């Protein structure tokens, strides 16, 4: 009986300690605690196919995700991604248009990830882990997609049922 009460006391102290750690954890580490219900890899793959145009798109998004709330300038991202500033400018505008990042006004303008929901945070957390583990698979998925212009052209020829 004493062992049972001692075990219950240990469990209570561990539970209260983990709650306290979540409350006391710096903001940038809290996202690691919130991912208790992981997002399925299938949902990550769907997100990549629907929202990510190129590997630099993905790597820019993950850089902004991992360094949040710190903003990045176009020049700094271009140096980090090893692509020209013109390309980075286009891909950042695309990510802003998709609602994945925000532009921070200033001199010079910066870009950062801003959470729109816990579900999106969980998705990006799982995407980050999956991309680290399966870089070749995700990169191949991105490269094997038809270009956005080809997809737009194909959409123009889709027939839709007219409503009466």
N, C-alpha and C positions, 0 to 999 in steps of 0.2 A: 504494500500500500504506500509506503514511504517513497519507493522508487517511482511509482506512478505519479505521485504528487511532485517529485523532484523533476521528472521528465516534463510534466506540464509547465512547471515554473521555467525550465530552460526554454521550452518552445515559446512561451509568452515573452521572455526577455529577448529571444532572437527576433520575434515578430516586431516587437517595439523598436529594436535596434535597426531593423531593415526599414521600417517606416521613417525613423529619424534620419537615416542615411538618404532616403529619397528627398526629404524636406531640406536637409542640410547640403545636399550635393549641389555643386555649382550648376548654373543653368545649362552650360554646354554639355554636362554629363547626364542630365536628366533624361535625354532622349534614349539613352541606353537602357534605362530602367523601365521606360514606358512600353518597350517592345515585348510585352509578355505574350501576346497573341500574334505570332509571326504571320506575315502575309505569305500566301502560297507562291511558289516560284512561277506557277502558271500565270498568275496575275502580274508578276514582274515581267514576264516575257510579253504578255499582252501590252503592258505599258510601254515597253521598249519598241514594239512593233508599231504602236499607234502614235506615240509622242516623240520618239527620238529619231531624228533624221540621219545623223552622222555620229561617228565615234567622238569627234570633238564636242558635239552637243552634249553627249552623255558625260564626258569627262569634265566639261565646264560645269554642268549641273552638279556633279558629285563634288567638285572642288568647292563650289558655293555652299553645298549642303554640309560638308565636313568642316568648313571654316565659319559657319554661321555664328553670330550675326555680322561678322566682319565683311564689309563690302570690298569688291575687287574692281579695279579699273580695267579698261580694255587692254591697255598696254601690259599690265601685270599678267593678265590671263593669256595674252598672246605669247609672252615669254614662257609662261608655265606650260602651255599647250603646244608650243613650237609651231604655231601657225601665224599668218599675218594678221595685223590689226583689223584689216578690212573683213577678213573671214570671221574673226571673233566678234566684230560689231554686228554682222549679219546673224550669227548664231545666237548671240545674246538677245537681239531684238525678237528672234523667233521664240526663244524661251520665255521672254516677257509676254509676247502675244498669247502663248499657251497658258499663261498664268502660273508658271513654275517658279519664276524669280521676279524680283522687282528692281526698278531703276531707282537709285538714290541720287537725288539732285545735289549737286555740289560742284566744286571746281577741282578736278575734273569729275564728271559723273561716275558713279560706281554702280555695281550690281551686287545684289545679295539674295540669298534664299529667305523667303518669308513664309512661315507656316500658314497654310489656309485651313488645315484640319489635322486632327490626330491620325486619321486614316492615311492622308498623304505623307505625313511624317513616317508612319510605319512602312509604307510602301517604299519610300526613298531609303530608309534604313535597310530594308531587305534587299533593295536593288544594289546598294553599296556593298553589302556582304556577298551577294551573288556575283557581282562583277569582279570582286577581288578573287573569288573562288573559281569563276568560270569566264575569265576574260576572253578566251578564244571563242567560246560558244556565243557569247553575247555580241562580240565584234562580228562574227560570221553572220549572225542574225541580221545585224544592221546593214552589213554590206550586201546581203542577198536580197534585200527589199528592193522593189522597183523605186526609181527616183520619185520625188514628190510631184514633179511635172507629169510623169507618165501616169501616176495615180489620179491626178486631177483630170487629165485627158480621158482616162477610162471612165471616170465618174460622169463625164458629160454625156456618155452614151448609155448610161443605165436607164432603163425604162421604169417609170413609176406608174403605179395604178392610179388612175384618176378617181377622185372622190365625186360622188354624185350628189 
